Amino acid sequence: MIRRTRPVVGAIALLAALTAGIAFPAGAAAGEPTGESAPKVDLVLDVSGSMRAKDIDGQSRMVAAKQAFNEVLDATPEEVQLGIRTLGADYPGDDRKEGCKDTAQLYPVGPLDRTEAKTAVATLVPTGWTPIGPALLQAADDLDGGDGSKRIVLISDGEDTCAPLDPCEVAREIAAKGIGLTIDTLGLVPNAKLSRQLSCIAEATGGTYTSIEHQDELTDRVNELVDRAAEPVVTPVAVEGADACERAPELRSGLYTDRQEFGQQRWYRVDLLAGQELRASVSVAADRAVRPDHGILMRAVTLHGREIVRGEATGNGRTDVVSTGLRHPKPELDDDSGKPAAETVCLGVTTSFSADAGVKTTPGLPLELTVDVVDGPDDASDVASFGLGRGWWLLGALVVTGFLAGLVWGWLSRWRVAVWRTN
């Protein structure tokens, strides 16, 4: 049985279903929001020389950023631990090596003292370079520790000036660590090159990019992102798939993240008891430039290699995410032994992404896997046949409708002929 889904809609629907009703096993709930640690946010502000430009509501970009920060600090929820990091705030010289080290923690991540934080922001003066890559690396360290949500909000008016340390590659490396850190980016009066770079940084970690042209837009967007950090989130559990089912990690209900090389196949295992149903989905994000035609295949097979069910999807380059899913119900036992026999299902994920020469293939593309083991339907023996999965009900309805329509049309035709003859 093949199931095809639209990439983005499928990903959102499956993710929503997980959030609404995943039945996690006690003590082993992968990806469950624990709420044990306070959410952390690190605001990373560009204080380079270009922030002197007066093109935001008649004032300089730096003044607009300061005003926005003051309002954000007033509105930050009490439970959020917030910090502020700068880039390009201290070194005014022309030595590129020194300029690319110019990032500092203006206010440490922790319980917020609004007066102290505002005083620190007031001292900022546009100064030097734009070392976005080094600042992101340091910001990730600022947020280290704890299992609460972690978010970096990067605000910049220019692209990075410290190549070859590509900030997009830095973001991918941060995402590959599996620490659940999200980077959101905001571009002040951005150009096309800046937009591409900031979009790439955000997409690598599942964050968002926003173009800002007015001070109130900056305030509202940063407030929204800080508030979002305080919301309970499901953090994916990092897992590493194997090249064969017998060596694959065993998964239970939850949300998992992995990295998959181009054209690679990864295997995972799930144990299924009689009367249970396995629902699994996978999403792969193209966080770098890939060729338009690509696809993803997810298969459920037995330990002996017999395919049970599959799901597949293709992409044409118009979206950054390709998703698919499958279902497999295991029928109740027919005997009276009372032993809940378990079946090991091997989940294989294969991708067909490719890239032009010069595009880095490591680390692999980010993969998100959802596993949901629930009580199966009353009659799980042939859910696909008698549900809408294979279209039998729809086919039957069309046959009956066509038959009735033929009878009505035949009766009308005979009536019209009889009337014509009479006249």
Protein Blocks (a to p, Z undefined) as FASTA:
>chain_A
ZZdddfklmmmmmmmmmmmmpccdehiaghiafklaccdddddddfbfklmpcceghiaf
klmmmmmmmmmmmmpcfklccddddehklbmcfbfklmmmmccdfbacddddfklmmmmm
mmpccfbdcdfklmmmmmmmmmggcjbdcddddddfbdcfkbfbdfklmmmmmmmnonop
acddddehiafklmmmmmmmmmmnopacdddfbfklmmmmmmmmmmmmmpccdddddddd
dfbfklpccddeddddddddehiacdddddddehiacddddddddfbdcdfbdcdddddd
dfkopafbdcddddehlacbdcddddddddddfblnopacddddddddddfbdcdehiaf
bdcdddddddddddddfblmlmmlmmmknommmmmmmmmmmmmmmmmmmmmmmmmmmmmm
mZZ
